[in-house]
């Protein structure tokens, strides 16, 4: 009778230890997931800061070009780049712009 009681208590103790171990693993995993989400949020915030800085710089370039006009031989001009893109689109061969079935 005593051996059965000791065996049952030992089994209950081992089961409790296993359940506590599983619980701790779940807590650790939730903590890691939270840290990863926080890191993603920080990176997303940094990315938006960079996007805003780029947008401000581009807007400033547009304002300067609008007020002063592009320089005649300025290859970095936004207006010159847009004109080159439009010109390239006009002179592209039809085979490059459409797909032919066959």
PAZA-513547 format. One record per residue (C-alpha): residue in one letter; x, y, z. Coordinates in steps of 0.2 Angstrom, whole numbers, padded with zeros to 4 digits, always signed. Example, Ala and Ser with C-alpha at 12.3 -4.5 7.8 and 13.67 -1.06 7.14 Angstrom:
REM residues 2
A+0062-0022+0039S+0068-0005+0036
//
This chain:
REM residues 102
X+0000+0000+0000X+0014+0012+0004X+0023+0008-0012X+0008+0012-0022X+0005+0029-0013X+0024+0033-0015X+0022+0029-0034X+0007+0039-0036X+0015+0054-0027X+0030+0052-0038X+0020+0052-0054X+0010+0067-0048X+0026+0076-0044X+0034+0072-0061X+0018+0077-0070X+0018+0094-0060X+0036+0097-0065X+0033+0093-0083X+0018+0105-0083X+0028+0119-0075X+0041+0117-0088X+0029+0118-0102X+0021+0133-0094X+0038+0142-0092X+0042+0138-0111X+0026+0146-0116X+0030+0161-0105X+0048+0162-0113X+0041+0161-0130X+0028+0175-0127X+0042+0186-0121X+0052+0183-0136X+0037+0186-0148X+0034+0202-0139X+0052+0208-0140X+0052+0203-0159X+0036+0214-0161X+0044+0228-0152X+0059+0227-0163X+0049+0227-0179X+0039+0242-0172X+0056+0252-0169X+0062+0247-0186X+0046+0252-0194X+0047+0269-0185X+0065+0271-0191X+0060+0267-0209X+0046+0280-0209X+0058+0293-0202X+0070+0289-0217X+0055+0290-0229X+0050+0307-0222X+0067+0314-0223X+0068+0308-0241X+0052+0316-0245X+0057+0332-0237X+0073+0332-0248X+0064+0328-0264X+0051+0341-0260X+0064+0354-0257X+0072+0349-0274X+0056+0351-0283X+0053+0368-0275X+0070+0374-0280X+0068+0368-0298X+0051+0376-0299X+0058+0393-0293X+0074+0393-0302X+0071+0381-0317X+0083+0366-0321X+0101+0370-0326X+0104+0367-0344X+0117+0353-0342X+0112+0347-0325X+0110+0328-0326X+0104+0327-0308X+0089+0338-0311X+0072+0330-0307X+0064+0338-0323X+0079+0332-0334X+0077+0314-0327X+0058+0314-0330X+0061+0320-0348X+0073+0306-0351X+0060+0294-0344X+0047+0301-0356X+0059+0301-0371X+0064+0283-0367X+0046+0277-0366X+0042+0285-0383X+0057+0278-0392X+0055+0260-0385X+0052+0247-0399X+0035+0239-0399X+0042+0222-0396X+0048+0227-0379X+0032+0235-0374X+0019+0222-0380X+0019+0203-0379X+0015+0193-0395X+0006+0177-0393X+0012+0162-0403
//
